[in-house]
Structure formats: structure tokens, C-alpha cells
Amino acid sequence: MQTCYDDMLGNRLCTTLEGRALQVVLPNGRQLNRDRGTHTSEGYTWDGLYYREAGTHHSFTVYEQYTSPWEWDDQVTRVDATTTLSFENGDVCVISQTFVQVDGQARNGSSEVVCN
């Protein structure tokens, strides 16, 4: 199951769930999994739950946690994800998103953006 969405910076982010493991597909097509430590690949540095695009001044979490388990069946299930955008000027925006599974397809449920 792959879910893609566009973030506030114009990047297209994709996540795939394989069992309980989350994999992240960066805009350049490289896949990163949730390993500990730091991985650098084609301009992206992955450190824990964060990655930073080389040459820019923003970093954000791909996700913090899934608060609902993803069920691999025909039931309508929900996945809650939180994305945090941190800007160089100190602004922080938190995006709360809900994805639902309908007939085996992930669809956007609700989305809320709160900035301070």
C-alpha cells in the first residue's frame, strides 16, 4: 500500500506500509526505511525521523507516529500521521493528517495545519 501527498514545500512524499514497517519514498525516488542512525543519499540526509534536503534551510519529520494500526483486510481503517515543518526563521507548522483505507485504496481523510 503506497500513499502519496504533497507537502507545503511542494515536495511529493510517498509512504509504503509493509507489515508494521514504514518506508519513505523521497521526491527523488530513493527509499529510506526507519533505521536508526544517519543515512545520506543523493542530497538527502536521514536522521531518525527527520530528513533535510541539501542546500535548503528546512527540515521536517516524515511522520512521528501512527496512532492507529493498519489492518490488511477489507475493513475501512484509519492511519493518523503527523508532519512537522521547521523553518529557518523559527516558524514551526504541524500538519495532522488522516488516511483511510477504502476497498484496499488509501485515501485522504482529514488534514489540519497549525503554525506558530
C-alpha positions as CSV (number, residue, x, y, z in Angstrom):
1,M,0.0,0.0,0.0
2,Q,1.5,3.3,-1.1
3,T,0.2,6.7,-0.1
4,C,1.5,9.9,-1.7
5,Y,0.8,13.5,-0.8
6,D,2.2,17.0,-1.5
7,D,3.7,18.8,1.5
8,M,3.6,22.6,2.0
9,L,7.0,23.0,0.3
10,G,5.9,21.5,-3.0
11,N,7.5,18.1,-2.4
12,R,5.7,14.9,-3.3
13,L,6.1,12.4,-0.4
14,C,5.2,8.8,-0.6
15,T,4.9,6.2,2.2
16,T,4.5,2.5,1.9
17,L,3.5,0.2,4.7
18,E,4.9,-3.3,4.7
19,G,3.6,-5.1,7.7
20,R,4.3,-2.8,10.6
21,A,7.3,-1.1,9.0
22,L,7.1,2.3,7.4
23,Q,9.2,3.1,4.3
24,V,9.5,6.6,3.0
25,V,10.0,7.4,-0.7
26,L,11.7,10.7,-1.1
27,P,10.9,13.1,-4.0
28,N,14.0,11.8,-5.9
29,G,12.6,8.3,-5.8
30,R,15.0,6.9,-3.2
31,Q,13.5,4.7,-0.5
32,L,14.5,5.1,3.2
33,N,13.3,2.9,6.0
34,R,13.0,3.7,9.6
35,D,16.5,2.5,10.6
36,R,18.3,4.3,13.4
37,G,21.4,6.4,12.6
38,T,22.0,8.7,9.7
39,H,21.9,7.8,6.0
40,T,22.9,10.2,3.2
41,S,21.8,9.6,-0.3
42,E,21.5,11.9,-3.3
43,G,21.3,15.1,-1.3
44,Y,19.0,13.8,1.4
45,T,20.2,13.1,5.0
46,W,18.0,10.8,7.1
47,D,18.5,11.1,10.8
48,G,15.9,9.3,13.0
49,L,12.6,10.7,11.9
50,Y,14.0,13.7,10.1
51,Y,15.5,14.4,6.7
52,R,16.9,17.6,5.3
53,E,17.3,18.5,1.7
54,A,20.8,19.6,0.9
55,G,21.2,23.3,0.0
56,T,18.0,24.4,1.7
57,H,17.1,25.5,5.2
58,H,14.2,23.4,6.1
59,S,13.8,20.0,7.8
60,F,10.7,18.2,8.7
61,T,9.6,14.9,10.1
62,V,8.1,12.4,7.6
63,Y,6.0,11.1,10.4
64,E,6.0,11.0,14.2
65,Q,3.8,8.0,14.9
66,Y,0.8,6.1,13.6
67,T,-1.8,6.2,16.2
68,S,-4.0,3.5,14.6
69,P,-2.8,0.1,13.3
70,W,-3.1,-0.5,9.6
71,E,-5.2,-3.6,9.0
72,W,-4.6,-5.6,5.9
73,D,-8.2,-6.6,5.2
74,D,-11.3,-5.1,3.5
75,Q,-12.4,-3.1,6.5
76,V,-12.3,0.7,6.4
77,T,-9.3,1.6,8.6
78,R,-7.6,4.8,9.5
79,V,-4.0,5.9,9.7
80,D,-3.1,9.1,11.6
81,A,0.2,10.8,10.7
82,T,1.8,14.0,12.0
83,T,4.3,16.0,9.9
84,T,6.3,18.9,11.5
85,L,7.8,21.6,9.3
86,S,10.6,23.7,10.8
87,F,11.7,26.8,9.1
88,E,14.9,28.8,9.4
89,N,13.2,31.8,10.8
90,G,11.9,29.7,13.7
91,D,8.4,29.2,12.5
92,V,7.0,25.7,13.1
93,C,4.0,24.2,11.3
94,V,2.4,20.9,12.3
95,I,0.3,19.0,9.8
96,S,-2.1,16.4,11.2
97,Q,-3.4,14.1,8.5
98,T,-5.7,11.1,8.5
99,F,-5.7,8.5,5.7
100,V,-8.4,5.9,5.4
101,Q,-8.5,2.7,3.5
102,V,-11.5,2.1,1.3
103,D,-11.6,-1.0,-0.9
104,G,-7.9,-1.5,-0.5
105,Q,-7.0,2.0,-1.5
106,A,-5.6,4.7,0.7
107,R,-7.5,7.9,0.5
108,N,-7.0,11.3,2.3
109,G,-9.4,11.7,5.2
110,S,-8.9,15.0,7.0
111,S,-5.9,17.4,7.2
112,E,-5.2,20.3,9.6
113,V,-2.3,22.7,9.5
114,V,-1.4,24.7,12.7
115,C,1.5,27.2,12.6
116,N,3.0,29.2,15.4
